[in-house]
């Protein structure tokens, strides 16, 4: 079963993206470089709580 997660921009803290990840065996939080439309540049997006 996959778990739905929200990605938050680390610069402006806006919630920009939703994705899924494997629920079992995942202990660390997902971090991806994504484009933030509010900042207008590529920033680090982290998984929210």
Helices and strands as residue ranges (DSSP letters): E 2-9, E 15-22, E 31-36, E 41-47
